Amino acid sequence: MKNKLYLLLFSILISAGIYAQQSVQDAPRLIKKGIATQLTVQNQPFLILGGELGNSIASSLEDMKDVCAKFEQMQLNTMLVPVYWELTESEKGKFDYTLVDGIIDLARQHNLKIVFLWFGVWKNSMSCYSPLWIKEDSKKYPRAETKKGRKLEILSAFSENNTKADMDAFSNLMGHIRTIDQQQQTVIMVQVENEIGMLEDARDHSKEANKAFNSAVPQQLINYMQAHKNTLRPQLADRWQSKGYKTKGNWNEIFGEGLETDEIFMAWHYAVFVEQVAKAGKERYPVPMYLNAALNSRGRKAGEYPSAGPLAHLLDIWRAAAPSIDFLAPDIYDPGFTGWCQQYHIDGNLLFIPEIKLETGNAARVFYAFGEHDAMGFSPFSIENTPDIKNYPLMKSYGILHQILPLLKEKQGSGKTNGIWFDGENKERIIERNGYTFTFRHDYTLGWDAAAKDGSTWTESGALIIELSPREYLVAGTGVVLTFESKKEGVTAGIGLIDEVVFTDGKMKPIRRLNGDENHQGRHLRIPAGQWQIQYVKLYEY
């Protein structure tokens, strides 16, 4: 009887979060591995071959049954799924996790992991997913305002009531996830809010916001800037320098007047808000937590794009104010793929792409992300709308990557990999390793395809290369040609052999020797456009 009462009491304490700091050392977490940061799940490194659901699919378990079955066929290992505040707490203080529990159960049935997306106070800048009891009481739960005094459908970051409501809901969710999932670890990571940012103006102009803007810049930020003075992001450093590196004063006095200062100010207060929410959640269950950004693209100014969100140029602000957030991530819907990757894989911020426009070019981009940037994962948006999943290019790339995931996990952080991405403008990449020059080109540069001759649009192509030893390499991808040269004077690099290979249970198995026409009589390694292969090459010298 005593044992039963003890177990009942223990389960109640777990649900209440009393034991939140115990027995969590084996929860999903981030660890450093060389120059990379890896996600570990059940103490093993995990790379995400994912897809993010459209906004409303996860509000129906019937829809989710079909989706999860489809995802398993698509060779995804992870789905990014919204959790809706308005549905989990439709009445204040009363929580309903029917959808959350049902989705976790479906994921387990189909061998999928989950990254939950908390659609709380902000989703794409707006507060459309806040419960009706929040929306209807704008006096208690105030809105942000434009410079002209118009109230927006954006809950203010300067309200303690808004902060506490979001904290309570999110921490309750995290406590629930821990209770039902800590052992199986189906849920491996959580996104806090979604695409935070101010629209119409660069900052909130409500009474409380204006009061904060005219107050002294917090000492916490000043201390951070002083400690990181030589590595600050250029825009922040330039604004601070322009005012003589002042350490006392309000926001205009420290950074000067302008939209840039408005954005810095707003980013700080968004980050302060998010820190309280994320910290409360981690106290219940400390899985990795990140933020995603709607990017500052197409030459838009702050307020035209979602101002003050988790953008690369504001990395220092978010780090200083929100240490409970593990990294910032880009949602990529505009051209300039490699540039966005480079902006976010910087100063210790790992690369994870939680959203990218669903299009065929992702089949090439995914190889670049993993090979060049030791990416944690890749995830097109609205993945359930993938057409013809058997023949869709990304699914073929995922199939290749599934085979080499064990090797990629082993090599991450070692500097032994590179990623290649080509389109019609970008057609060549030169890499130097171990005394060799590797020249990658788009397959169409050979002139063997009609598109190279008639001016048609070139398909995107891409690959990754993994160094196995100074003379042995693995190349996986689609639509690339690779030649080798020795940097030693009077020495020629020759292709000793090329095998097309497959990996089963992490072990490489040759399936055919590629020679003669397939390697152009020993001139190059080639994976033709429209084909997906893994090739092993061994070099020699003469």
Secondary structure, 3 states (H helix, E strand, C coil): CHHHHHHHHHHHHHHHCCCCCCCCCCCCEEEEECCEEEEEECCEEECEEEEECCCCHHHCHHHHHHHHHHHHHCCCCEEEEEEEHHHHCCECCECCCHHHHHHHHHHHHCCCEEEEEEEEEEECCECCCCCHHHHCCCCCCCEEECCCCCEEEEECCCCHHHHHHHHHHHHHHHHHHHHHHCCCCCEEEEEEEECCCECCCCCCCCHHHHHHHCCECCHHHHHHHHHCCCCCCHHHHHHHHHCCCCCCCEHHHHHCCCHHHHHHHHHHHHHHHHHHHHHHHHHHCCCCEEEEEECCCCCCCECCECECCCCHHHHHHHHHHCCCCCEEEEEECCCCHHHHHHHHCECCECCEECEECCCCCHHHHHHHHHHHHCCCEECCECHHHCCCCCCCHHHHHHHHHHHHHHHHHHHCCCCCEEEEEECCCCCEEEEEECCEEEEEEEHHHHCCCHHHHHCCCCCCEEEEEEEEECCEEEEEEECEEEEEEECCCCCCEEEEEEEEEEEECCEEEEEEECCHHHHCCCCCEEECCCCCEEEEEEEEEC
